[in-house]
């Protein structure tokens, strides 16, 4: 019976990821932008390189500094999306971040939505972390961490943050990996103020890899992260007056946002999200009862997920082994089917 379940689960996983491959070739239904249309350099200017008619951005980290860019405007809700390729080889201590924040304007009560890519020692895979802060709630981190079903250093994959007044969704390519719904009990912890989009690479030796055990080794620098297919769809807002920058800006942007189809959670998407989380999620604050004896208000405890985790929110050994075996079987099957080599 267990073997039958594993085989069925693997067939579901492979079918979803094969659909992922097909959808990967399809661009999200929104306009992509040249760098100077919507972004500006933030820091490490000498380590920011533009090419491809300013539609391809390389951010470097070396001994002198990291680097980053920021959107030219702030947005009240929207879709923030880019195709990203991460540095390869030894990347311990390196963090690449793609996130929204308003910390420069609201220093004591800022909001934030994060994709953080955490580097690793040579031969070990990158991990992806998502996080949410609202109204300065930095003491209540809402982290989730995942492995990936592909090598993010070999090719570009699209990462998207969808933020509305009702829901927050994180996507990898066309697959949702996390959904947070706005509830009354969440109160001010739900991000609600205008935010800018940021992309950065930086030295996080003190925490990023094994809690700071492995540091950035600049012998392998420069570390290069690449961004293209940059897309911003949202209501541009004056951060001081909290009003749209033009009368029809929000109406048009809301229509464009709905046209992407990403704000609708279909049954197929929910099944794909569950399968991704079952096979690739390694930590969730929602299941960390040591850290949060009283669960966070937005957490919807899924019993099937709850069984995978220990009280510290990390995978039980049994499920961790099962995940590892499942990923290995998946890679072997898909590599054979598609003639592609993924190194995890």
C-alpha positions as CSV (number, residue, x, y, z in Angstrom):
1,X,0.0,0.0,0.0
2,X,2.9,2.4,0.9
3,X,4.6,1.7,-2.4
4,X,1.4,2.3,-4.3
5,X,0.9,5.6,-2.5
6,X,4.5,6.7,-3.3
7,X,4.1,5.7,-6.9
8,X,0.8,7.7,-7.2
9,X,2.3,10.6,-5.4
10,X,5.3,10.6,-7.7
11,X,3.1,10.5,-10.7
12,X,1.2,13.5,-9.4
13,X,4.4,15.3,-8.7
14,X,5.9,14.6,-12.1
15,X,2.7,15.6,-13.9
16,X,2.6,18.9,-12.1
17,X,6.2,19.7,-12.7
18,X,5.9,18.6,-16.4
19,X,3.0,21.1,-16.6
20,X,5.4,23.5,-14.9
21,X,7.9,23.0,-17.8
22,X,5.2,23.8,-20.3
23,X,4.0,26.8,-18.4
24,X,7.5,28.1,-17.9
25,X,7.7,28.8,-21.7
26,X,4.7,31.1,-21.3
27,X,5.3,34.6,-20.1
28,X,3.0,36.0,-17.4
29,X,0.4,38.0,-19.2
30,X,1.9,41.4,-18.4
31,X,4.3,43.9,-19.9
32,X,8.0,43.6,-19.0
33,X,10.0,46.8,-18.5
34,X,13.4,48.2,-19.3
35,X,15.4,49.2,-16.2
36,X,15.1,52.9,-16.7
37,X,11.3,52.7,-17.2
38,X,10.7,51.7,-13.6
39,X,13.9,51.2,-11.6
40,X,16.9,52.9,-10.3
41,X,20.2,51.9,-8.7
42,X,20.2,51.7,-5.0
43,X,23.7,50.8,-3.8
44,X,26.9,49.3,-5.1
45,X,26.5,51.1,-8.4
46,X,29.8,49.8,-9.8
47,X,28.5,46.2,-9.3
48,X,25.3,46.7,-11.3
49,X,25.6,45.9,-15.0
50,X,22.9,46.4,-17.6
51,X,22.6,44.7,-21.0
52,X,20.1,43.6,-23.5
53,X,18.7,47.1,-24.1
54,X,18.7,47.5,-20.3
55,X,16.3,44.6,-19.8
56,X,19.0,42.3,-18.3
57,X,20.4,43.3,-14.9
58,X,23.4,41.7,-13.2
59,X,24.0,42.3,-9.5
60,X,27.4,41.5,-8.1
61,X,28.8,40.8,-4.7
62,X,32.6,41.1,-4.2
63,X,35.0,42.3,-1.5
64,X,34.1,45.9,-2.1
65,X,30.3,45.6,-1.7
66,X,27.1,44.0,-2.7
67,X,24.6,45.8,-4.9
68,X,20.9,46.4,-5.4
69,X,18.2,48.3,-7.2
70,X,14.8,49.7,-6.3
71,X,11.6,50.6,-8.1
72,X,11.2,54.3,-9.0
73,X,7.7,54.3,-7.5
74,X,5.8,52.9,-4.5
75,X,2.8,50.7,-5.0
76,X,-0.4,50.1,-3.1
77,X,-0.9,46.4,-3.9
78,X,0.3,44.8,-7.1
79,X,2.3,42.1,-8.9
80,X,6.1,42.2,-8.6
81,X,7.8,39.7,-10.8
82,X,11.2,38.8,-12.3
83,X,13.1,35.9,-13.9
84,X,16.2,35.3,-11.8
85,X,19.3,33.1,-12.1
86,X,21.4,32.7,-9.0
87,X,25.2,32.4,-8.5
88,X,26.8,29.0,-8.8
89,X,29.6,27.1,-7.0
90,X,30.4,28.0,-3.4
91,X,27.8,30.5,-2.3
92,X,27.6,30.1,1.5
93,X,26.7,33.3,3.3
94,X,25.4,34.9,0.2
95,X,21.8,36.2,0.1
96,X,19.9,37.3,-3.0
97,X,16.7,39.0,-2.2
98,X,13.7,40.0,-4.3
99,X,11.2,41.8,-2.0
100,X,8.8,44.7,-1.4
101,X,9.3,47.1,1.6
102,X,8.6,50.6,2.8
103,X,11.3,50.6,5.5
104,X,12.8,53.8,4.1
105,X,9.6,55.7,4.6
106,X,8.0,54.0,7.6
107,X,11.1,53.2,9.7
108,X,9.3,52.1,12.8
109,X,6.2,50.4,11.4
110,X,7.3,49.1,8.0
111,X,5.7,46.4,5.8
112,X,7.7,43.8,3.8
113,X,7.1,40.8,1.5
114,X,10.2,38.7,0.9
115,X,11.7,36.1,-1.5
116,X,15.2,35.4,0.0
117,X,17.5,33.0,-1.7
118,X,20.0,31.5,0.8
119,X,23.4,30.3,-0.6
120,X,25.2,27.1,0.5
121,X,28.5,25.3,0.4
122,X,29.6,23.7,-2.8
123,X,27.6,20.7,-3.7
124,X,24.6,21.7,-1.5
125,X,21.5,23.2,-2.9
126,X,20.2,26.8,-2.6
127,X,17.2,27.3,-0.3
128,X,14.4,29.8,-0.8
129,X,12.7,31.6,2.1
130,X,9.5,33.6,2.0
131,X,8.5,36.0,4.8
132,X,5.9,38.6,5.6
133,X,6.0,41.6,7.9
134,X,3.2,44.1,8.6
135,X,3.2,47.4,10.5
136,X,6.7,46.8,12.0
137,X,6.0,43.2,13.2
138,X,9.6,42.1,12.8
139,X,9.4,40.3,16.2
140,X,6.9,37.9,14.6
141,X,8.7,36.5,11.6
142,X,6.5,34.4,9.3
143,X,9.2,32.4,7.5
144,X,8.8,29.4,5.3
145,X,11.7,27.7,3.6
146,X,11.8,25.4,0.6
147,X,14.1,23.4,-1.6
148,X,13.6,23.8,-5.4
149,X,12.7,21.2,-8.1
150,X,15.4,22.6,-10.4
151,X,18.9,24.0,-10.2
152,X,18.4,27.8,-10.0
153,X,22.0,28.5,-11.1
154,X,21.6,26.8,-14.5
155,X,18.6,28.7,-16.0
156,X,16.2,31.5,-15.3
157,X,13.0,30.9,-13.4
158,X,10.3,33.5,-12.6
159,X,9.5,34.5,-9.0
160,X,6.4,36.6,-8.4
161,X,4.8,38.3,-5.4
162,X,1.1,39.0,-5.7
163,X,-0.3,41.4,-3.1
164,X,-3.9,42.6,-2.9
165,X,-6.0,43.8,0.0
166,X,-7.4,40.3,0.4
167,X,-4.5,37.9,-0.2
168,X,-0.7,37.5,-0.7
169,X,0.5,34.8,-3.0
170,X,4.1,33.7,-3.8
171,X,4.7,32.1,-7.1
172,X,7.6,30.2,-8.7
173,X,7.0,30.2,-12.4
174,X,3.3,29.5,-12.7
175,X,3.0,27.5,-9.5
176,X,1.8,29.1,-6.2
177,X,3.9,28.0,-3.3
178,X,2.3,30.0,-0.5
179,X,-1.0,31.9,0.2
180,X,-1.7,34.2,3.1
181,X,-5.3,35.5,3.3
182,X,-6.1,38.8,5.1
183,X,-8.1,38.0,8.2
184,X,-9.6,40.4,10.8
185,X,-7.5,38.7,13.6
186,X,-4.3,39.5,11.6
187,X,-5.0,43.2,12.1
188,X,-2.0,45.5,11.4
189,X,0.3,42.5,10.8
190,X,-1.1,42.4,7.2
191,X,0.9,44.6,5.0
192,X,-1.2,47.6,4.0
193,X,1.0,50.6,3.3
194,X,2.6,51.4,-0.1
195,X,5.8,49.6,-0.8
196,X,8.7,49.7,-3.3
197,X,10.2,46.7,-5.0
198,X,13.9,45.8,-4.2
199,X,16.4,43.4,-5.6
200,X,19.7,42.9,-3.8
201,X,22.7,40.7,-3.3
202,X,24.6,40.9,0.0
203,X,26.9,39.3,2.5
204,X,24.8,37.6,5.3
205,X,27.6,35.5,6.7
206,X,26.3,35.9,10.2
207,X,23.1,33.8,9.6
208,X,22.4,32.7,6.0
209,X,24.1,29.3,5.9
210,X,23.8,26.8,8.9
211,X,23.1,29.7,11.2
212,X,26.4,31.5,10.3
213,X,28.6,28.4,10.5
214,X,29.7,28.9,6.9
215,X,30.8,32.4,5.8
216,X,31.1,34.1,2.4
217,X,34.4,33.0,0.8
218,X,35.5,35.8,-1.5
219,X,37.9,33.5,-3.3
220,X,34.9,32.6,-5.3
221,X,33.8,36.1,-6.0
222,X,32.3,37.9,-7.8
223,X,29.0,36.3,-7.0
224,X,26.6,37.2,-9.8
225,X,22.8,37.2,-9.7
226,X,20.9,37.9,-12.9
227,X,17.5,39.5,-13.4
228,X,15.4,39.9,-16.5
229,X,11.7,39.9,-17.5
230,X,11.1,42.6,-14.9
231,X,7.5,43.4,-14.4
232,X,5.5,45.7,-12.1
233,X,1.7,45.9,-12.1
234,X,0.2,48.0,-9.4
235,X,-1.3,51.2,-8.2
236,X,1.5,53.8,-8.0
237,X,1.0,55.9,-4.8
238,X,2.5,59.0,-3.4
239,X,4.0,57.7,-0.1
240,X,3.3,61.0,1.8
241,X,-0.2,61.8,0.7
242,X,-1.1,58.1,0.3
243,X,-3.0,58.9,-2.9
244,X,-2.7,57.5,-6.4
245,X,-0.2,59.4,-8.7
246,X,-2.9,59.7,-11.4
247,X,-6.7,59.5,-11.4
248,X,-7.0,56.3,-13.6
249,X,-3.8,54.6,-12.3
250,X,-5.5,52.2,-9.9
251,X,-8.4,51.3,-12.2
252,X,-6.0,50.4,-15.0
253,X,-3.6,48.6,-12.8
254,X,-6.3,46.6,-11.1
255,X,-7.6,45.5,-14.6
256,X,-4.0,44.6,-15.6
257,X,-3.6,42.6,-12.4
258,X,-6.7,40.6,-12.9
259,X,-5.7,39.9,-16.5
260,X,-2.6,38.0,-15.3
261,X,-4.9,35.3,-13.7
262,X,-2.5,35.0,-10.8
263,X,-5.0,36.4,-8.2
264,X,-7.4,33.5,-8.8
265,X,-6.7,30.3,-6.8
266,X,-8.2,27.5,-8.8
267,X,-8.5,23.9,-7.7
268,X,-5.7,22.9,-10.0
269,X,-3.4,25.6,-8.5
270,X,-4.3,24.6,-5.0
271,X,-3.4,20.9,-5.7
272,X,-0.1,22.0,-7.3
273,X,0.7,24.2,-4.3
274,X,0.0,21.3,-1.9
275,X,2.2,19.0,-3.9
276,X,5.0,21.5,-4.0
277,X,4.8,22.1,-0.3
278,X,4.7,18.4,0.5
279,X,7.8,17.7,-1.5
280,X,9.9,20.9,-1.1
281,X,8.9,22.8,2.1
282,X,11.4,22.3,4.9
283,X,10.2,24.8,7.6
284,X,7.1,26.8,8.4
285,X,6.5,29.3,11.2
286,X,2.9,28.1,11.3
287,X,4.0,24.7,12.6
288,X,6.7,26.1,15.0
289,X,4.8,25.7,18.3
290,X,8.0,26.3,20.3
291,X,8.4,29.7,18.8
292,X,4.6,30.4,18.7
293,X,2.7,28.4,21.3
294,X,-0.3,30.4,20.2
295,X,-0.5,30.1,16.4
296,X,-0.2,33.2,14.2
297,X,-3.6,34.5,13.3
298,X,-3.4,33.9,9.6
299,X,-2.1,30.3,9.9
300,X,-4.6,27.8,8.5
301,X,-3.3,24.5,10.0
302,X,-3.5,21.8,7.3
303,X,-3.5,18.5,9.2
304,X,-1.8,16.7,6.3
305,X,1.0,19.3,6.6
306,X,1.1,19.4,10.3
307,X,2.0,15.7,10.5
308,X,5.3,16.4,8.6
309,X,6.8,18.8,11.2
310,X,8.3,18.6,14.6
311,X,7.3,21.2,17.2
312,X,10.2,23.5,16.1
313,X,8.6,23.8,12.6
314,X,11.2,21.7,11.0
315,X,10.6,18.4,9.1
316,X,10.5,15.2,11.0
317,X,13.3,12.8,10.1
318,X,10.9,10.4,8.4
319,X,9.3,13.0,6.2
320,X,12.7,14.6,5.5
321,X,14.0,11.2,4.2
322,X,10.8,10.8,2.2
323,X,11.2,14.2,0.7
324,X,14.8,13.5,-0.3
325,X,14.0,10.2,-1.9
326,X,11.0,11.7,-3.6
327,X,13.1,14.5,-5.0
328,X,15.8,12.1,-6.1
329,X,13.2,9.8,-7.9
330,X,11.6,12.9,-9.5
331,X,14.9,14.2,-10.8
332,X,15.8,10.8,-12.3
333,X,12.5,10.4,-14.0
334,X,12.2,13.9,-15.3
335,X,15.8,14.0,-16.5
336,X,15.2,10.8,-18.4
337,X,11.9,12.1,-19.8
338,X,13.2,15.6,-20.8
339,X,16.8,14.9,-21.5
340,X,17.7,17.7,-19.0
341,X,20.2,17.5,-16.2
342,X,19.3,19.1,-12.9
343,X,21.9,19.1,-10.2
344,X,20.4,19.4,-6.7
